[in-house]
Amino acid sequence: MQLNLASLLLASLLSVVAAHEGHDDDLQMPLDYVKFPYQAVYYPGDNEVTADSIFSGITTFAKLPWVKCLGKEKDTTFDIAFIGAPFDTGTSYRPGARFGPAGIRAGSRRLTLYGGYNVPLAVNPFLSGLKLVDCGDIPVTPYDNQYAIKQIEDGHKELLHRPTFSPLGNDTLTGKPLVPISADGKNHPRIITLGGDHTIVLPLLRSIYSAYGPISVIHFDSHLDTWKPEVFGGAPSEQAAINHGTYFYWASQEGLIKNGTSIASIPLSTPSISAPALHGAIRTTLSGPADYANDDASGFQRIEAREIDTLGTDGIIKKIRETVGDMPVYLSIDIDSIDPAFAPATGTPETGGWSTRELRTILRGLDGLHIVSADIVEVAPAYDTNAELTTMAAADVLFEVLSVMAKTPLGKVDQ
């Protein structure tokens, strides 16, 4: 009797093992999980059911399909991908942005609670016909900054140089076919990176350079981030010289930022220096006026946060659009551009910033620009409120960016 029972248990165990070995883990999806956004129950169309269990299921950005873009699904194509870069060992004050990608995804759960239609921009990016995915995070080591920066560049570049899911199509005004605006003549997908501290933008711009060459930059931040390494942190070592206050200095030195005509909010010491790159929401203290002179030399013009009182959001939008024109542009958003009253969970908060509503209005004003890729950085959820104010603000800001991207393909009519 005991022998028969043992034999039965062994047979059962072997059958379970055999069944497991023959089962592909890619097929083990959560309940109601879908592969592509246009199949998703989470993106209702006009007059369809909304507000239905949006809090359930796996946490990806805005309930987008999770794709192992850097793993088993490395051949999957897409049009816009979200990718996390959980790096925060380049910070100067409060760490914690390595948890930013997870926090932003959690803050995005309610983005499509009532549907994903963006009323001011008159678009639902989730139902725009583009293939949107969440690629998870780039594996980033916390022990070696040099190696981590290379991991971020390589991960981003691998996604950037993947073929797009959708063709460029034709120009809506002329009906003529569109051609890519990239320097290499290829139609590249767009990558939205969830930081991470702002150091990650140096490897991201190195990746962007491989497809677009020198790029125009729109940078929303309370800080310049163009400081010379010997000023910001003192550069005690070669690697310590690269951090979240110096990455734009190095990007300028490496020729990653495109040159154009330069203006600034204060008189320039060298008016001939070109700068199609722009800071918005600046309100940091400085070591002195030399920091602004160095910022000019790095190729940037500035919009001070306080200028919103005189220019208004329309004036700021006008200044941005005049600066970058119709050139390809990279968009980098530090959550500390928003006042800490609205977004307290960040590494180096500065009072006197813009409200969430003001930043969202300005971002909508970028409608029509060729934003090739973007990031949001310095979200450190450990300092957030129980109501998740900062992570919700970050997710909402990216919703505006996504909507602008969905409306404007990265193509032009061939002259």
C-alpha positions in Angstrom: 0.0 0.0 0.0 2.8 2.4 1.0 4.7 1.5 -2.2 1.7 2.2 -4.4 1.1 5.6 -2.7 4.8 6.5 -3.2 4.6 5.6 -6.9 1.5 7.6 -7.4 3.1 10.7 -5.8 6.2 10.3 -7.9 4.2 10.1 -11.1 2.2 13.2 -10.2 5.4 15.1 -9.5 7.0 14.1 -12.8 3.9 15.2 -14.7 3.9 18.6 -13.0 7.6 19.0 -13.9 7.1 18.0 -17.5 4.2 20.3 -17.8 6.2 23.2 -16.5 9.2 22.5 -18.8 6.9 22.5 -21.8 5.4 25.9 -20.9 6.7 29.2 -22.2 6.8 31.8 -19.4 6.0 34.5 -21.9 2.5 33.0 -22.2 1.9 33.3 -18.5 0.2 36.6 -18.5 -1.9 38.2 -15.8 -5.7 38.1 -16.1 -6.9 40.6 -18.7 -3.3 41.3 -19.8 -3.1 42.3 -23.5 -0.2 42.5 -26.0 -1.0 45.7 -27.8 -2.8 48.9 -26.7 -5.4 48.9 -29.5 -6.7 45.6 -28.0 -6.7 47.0 -24.4 -9.8 47.2 -22.3 -8.1 50.0 -20.4 -8.4 52.5 -23.3 -12.1 53.0 -23.9 -13.1 55.0 -26.9 -15.8 57.7 -27.2 -18.8 56.9 -25.1 -17.5 53.5 -24.0 -17.3 52.1 -20.4 -14.7 53.9 -18.2 -13.7 53.8 -14.5 -13.6 50.0 -14.4 -11.0 48.4 -12.1 -8.2 50.6 -13.3 -6.2 49.8 -10.1 -6.0 46.1 -10.9 -3.4 44.2 -12.9 0.4 44.7 -13.4 1.7 48.2 -12.9 3.0 49.6 -16.1 2.9 53.2 -17.3 -0.8 53.9 -18.0 -1.5 50.2 -18.2 0.5 49.9 -21.4 1.6 46.4 -22.5 4.7 45.2 -20.8 7.3 44.1 -23.3 10.7 42.6 -22.5 12.4 44.9 -25.0 15.9 44.2 -23.8 15.3 40.5 -23.2 13.2 37.8 -24.8 11.2 40.2 -26.9 14.2 42.2 -28.2 12.9 42.0 -31.8 9.5 43.5 -30.9 8.9 46.8 -32.8 7.0 49.8 -31.4 6.4 53.5 -32.1 6.8 54.9 -28.6 8.4 53.1 -25.7 8.6 53.9 -22.0 11.9 52.7 -20.3 13.1 53.2 -16.7 16.6 54.2 -15.8 16.8 53.6 -12.0 20.0 55.5 -11.3 20.6 58.0 -8.5 24.3 57.9 -7.6 25.0 61.2 -9.3 22.9 63.3 -6.8 24.3 66.1 -4.7 21.6 66.3 -2.0 18.8 63.8 -1.5 19.0 60.3 -3.1 16.1 58.1 -3.9 15.4 58.7 -7.6 16.3 55.1 -8.4 12.8 54.4 -7.3 11.4 57.0 -9.6 10.4 54.7 -12.5 8.4 52.5 -10.1 6.8 55.5 -8.5 5.9 57.2 -11.8 4.3 54.0 -13.1 2.2 53.9 -9.9 1.2 57.5 -10.3 0.1 56.8 -13.8 -2.5 54.1 -12.9 -5.3 56.6 -13.0 -4.3 58.3 -16.3 -6.9 56.4 -18.2 -9.5 56.1 -15.4 -12.0 58.1 -17.5 -10.5 57.3 -20.8 -7.3 58.6 -22.4 -8.7 61.5 -24.4 -6.7 64.7 -24.0 -9.3 67.5 -24.3 -7.0 70.5 -24.9 -5.0 68.7 -27.5 -8.0 66.9 -29.0 -6.2 63.5 -29.2 -6.3 60.1 -27.4 -2.7 59.0 -27.7 -3.6 55.5 -26.6 -6.0 55.1 -29.6 -3.9 57.1 -32.1 -2.9 54.0 -34.1 0.6 54.0 -32.7 2.0 51.0 -30.9 2.9 52.1 -27.3 4.7 49.8 -24.9 6.4 49.8 -21.5 9.8 48.1 -21.8 10.4 47.9 -18.0 13.8 49.2 -16.7 17.3 49.2 -18.0 19.4 47.1 -15.6 21.6 49.6 -13.9 24.3 48.8 -11.4 24.4 50.9 -8.2 28.1 50.2 -7.6 29.9 51.8 -10.5 28.8 55.0 -12.1 30.9 54.7 -15.2 29.5 51.3 -15.9 26.0 52.4 -15.1 26.2 55.3 -17.5 27.3 52.9 -20.2 24.4 50.6 -19.4 21.9 53.4 -19.9 23.5 54.5 -23.2 23.5 51.0 -24.6 20.0 50.2 -23.4 18.5 53.4 -24.9 20.5 53.0 -28.1 19.2 49.5 -28.6 15.6 50.7 -28.4 16.3 53.8 -30.5 17.7 51.9 -33.4 14.9 49.4 -33.6 12.6 49.7 -36.6 9.3 51.4 -36.0 6.0 49.5 -35.9 4.2 52.1 -38.0 5.4 53.8 -41.3 5.7 57.6 -41.4 2.8 57.9 -43.9 1.9 61.0 -45.8 1.8 64.7 -44.9 -1.7 65.6 -43.8 -1.6 69.0 -45.7 0.0 68.1 -49.0 -0.6 64.4 -49.2 3.0 63.9 -50.1 5.1 61.1 -48.4 7.1 62.0 -45.4 10.8 61.3 -45.1 12.6 60.9 -41.7 14.1 63.9 -40.0 17.0 61.9 -38.5 20.6 62.4 -39.5 21.0 58.8 -40.6 17.9 58.9 -42.8 16.0 56.2 -40.8 12.6 56.4 -39.1 13.4 55.8 -35.4 10.9 55.1 -32.6 10.6 57.5 -29.7 11.8 56.7 -26.2 10.4 58.3 -23.0 12.8 57.6 -20.2 11.7 57.5 -16.5 14.6 58.6 -14.2 16.6 58.3 -12.3 18.6 61.5 -11.4 19.5 63.9 -14.2 22.9 62.4 -14.8 21.1 59.9 -17.1 20.7 62.6 -19.7 24.3 62.5 -20.7 24.1 58.8 -21.9 20.7 59.5 -23.4 22.0 62.4 -25.5 24.9 60.2 -26.6 22.4 57.7 -27.8 20.3 60.4 -29.5 23.4 61.7 -31.2 23.9 58.3 -32.9 20.7 58.8 -34.8 20.2 62.6 -35.0 23.6 64.1 -34.6 23.7 67.3 -32.5 20.3 67.9 -31.2 18.3 70.9 -30.0 17.3 70.6 -26.3 14.4 71.9 -24.3 15.2 71.6 -20.6 12.7 72.3 -17.8 14.5 72.5 -14.5 15.1 74.8 -11.5 18.9 74.4 -12.0 21.3 75.1 -14.8 23.0 71.7 -14.9 25.8 73.2 -17.0 28.2 73.8 -14.1 31.9 73.2 -14.7 32.9 70.1 -12.7 35.5 72.0 -10.8 32.7 74.3 -9.5 29.9 71.8 -9.0 31.4 69.2 -6.6 35.0 70.0 -7.2 35.7 67.0 -9.4 37.6 64.9 -6.8 37.9 62.2 -9.5 37.3 61.8 -13.2 34.1 59.9 -12.6 32.8 62.3 -9.9 33.1 65.1 -12.4 30.0 63.6 -14.2 26.9 64.2 -12.0 23.4 65.7 -12.1 24.8 69.2 -12.1 27.4 68.9 -14.8 26.0 66.5 -17.5 25.0 69.3 -19.9 28.5 70.8 -19.6 29.9 67.5 -20.8 27.1 67.1 -23.5 28.2 70.5 -24.8 31.9 69.6 -24.7 31.2 66.4 -26.6 29.2 68.3 -29.3 25.9 66.5 -28.6 23.9 69.8 -28.5 23.0 71.6 -31.7 24.0 75.2 -32.2 21.8 78.0 -33.4 20.9 81.6 -32.4 21.3 82.6 -28.8 19.3 84.8 -26.6 19.0 84.9 -22.8 17.1 86.5 -20.0 20.1 88.6 -19.0 22.7 90.3 -21.3 25.1 87.8 -22.8 28.8 88.3 -22.3 29.4 86.6 -25.7 26.3 87.3 -28.0 27.8 85.5 -30.9 27.7 82.1 -29.1 24.9 80.0 -30.6 22.2 78.2 -28.6 19.1 76.5 -29.8 19.0 74.8 -26.4 16.9 76.3 -23.7 16.3 76.0 -19.9 12.9 76.7 -18.5 11.8 77.4 -14.9 15.3 78.3 -13.7 15.5 79.7 -10.2 18.6 78.3 -8.6 21.2 80.2 -6.6 24.7 80.5 -8.2 28.3 80.6 -7.2 28.1 83.9 -9.0 27.6 85.5 -12.5 30.3 83.3 -13.9 27.8 80.4 -13.8 25.6 82.2 -16.3 28.6 83.0 -18.5 29.5 79.3 -18.5 25.8 78.4 -19.3 26.0 80.7 -22.3 29.2 79.1 -23.5 27.5 75.7 -23.1 24.9 76.7 -25.7 21.8 77.5 -23.7 19.5 80.4 -23.3 17.3 80.7 -20.2 13.8 81.4 -19.1 13.7 82.2 -15.4 10.8 80.8 -13.4 9.8 84.3 -12.3 9.3 85.3 -16.0 6.0 83.6 -15.9 4.7 86.6 -13.9 5.4 88.9 -16.8 5.4 86.7 -19.9 2.7 84.3 -18.9 2.5 80.8 -20.3 1.8 82.1 -23.8 5.0 84.2 -23.8 7.1 81.4 -22.5 5.7 79.1 -25.2 6.5 81.7 -27.9 10.0 82.0 -26.6 10.6 78.3 -26.7 9.1 77.9 -30.2 11.2 80.8 -31.6 14.3 79.1 -30.2 13.9 75.6 -31.5 11.9 76.2 -34.7 11.1 73.1 -36.6 14.4 71.4 -35.7 14.4 67.9 -34.1 14.4 68.5 -30.4 15.0 66.4 -27.2 12.9 67.2 -24.2 14.2 66.8 -20.6 12.0 67.5 -17.7 13.2 67.7 -14.1 10.2 67.3 -11.7 11.8 70.1 -9.6 10.7 72.6 -12.3 7.4 72.3 -10.5 7.1 74.1 -7.2 7.6 71.7 -4.2 4.1 72.7 -3.0 2.9 70.5 -5.9 5.8 68.1 -6.3 7.8 67.8 -3.1 9.4 64.4 -3.8 12.6 65.4 -5.5 16.3 65.4 -4.7 17.0 69.2 -4.7 13.7 71.1 -4.3 13.5 74.8 -4.9 10.6 77.0 -3.9 9.2 79.6 -6.3 8.5 77.2 -9.2 5.7 76.7 -11.7 2.5 75.0 -10.8 1.6 71.6 -12.3 -1.1 73.4 -14.3 1.4 75.9 -15.7 3.9 73.3 -16.8 1.2 71.2 -18.4 0.0 74.3 -20.3 3.5 75.0 -21.6 4.0 71.4 -22.7 0.8 71.5 -24.6 2.1 74.6 -26.3 4.9 72.5 -27.8 2.2 70.8 -30.1 3.7 70.4 -33.6 7.4 70.3 -32.5 9.4 67.3 -33.6 10.2 65.9 -30.2 12.4 62.9 -30.9 12.5 61.5 -27.4 12.0 62.7 -23.8 12.6 62.0 -20.2 11.4 63.0 -16.7 13.9 62.8 -13.9 14.6 63.4 -10.2 11.3 61.9 -8.9 12.2 60.4 -5.5 9.1 58.8 -4.1 10.3 58.4 -0.5 9.8 62.1 0.0 6.3 62.1 -1.5 3.0 62.6 0.3 0.6 59.7 1.0 -1.5 61.1 -1.8 1.3 60.5 -4.3 1.3 64.2 -5.4 4.7 64.1 -7.1 4.4 60.8 -9.0 0.9 61.8 -10.2 2.3 65.1 -11.4 5.1 63.3 -13.2 2.7 60.9 -14.9 0.4 63.7 -16.0 3.3 65.7 -17.4 4.3 62.7 -19.5 0.7 62.3 -20.7 1.0 65.8 -22.2 4.3 64.8 -23.8 2.9 61.6 -25.2 -0.1 63.5 -26.6 2.1 66.0 -28.4 4.2 63.1 -29.8 1.2 61.2 -31.0 0.0 64.2 -33.1 3.3 64.9 -34.9 5.2 62.2 -36.8 9.0 62.5 -37.0 8.9 63.2 -40.7 9.0 66.0 -43.2 8.0 66.5 -46.9 11.1 66.0 -49.1 11.9 69.2 -50.9 
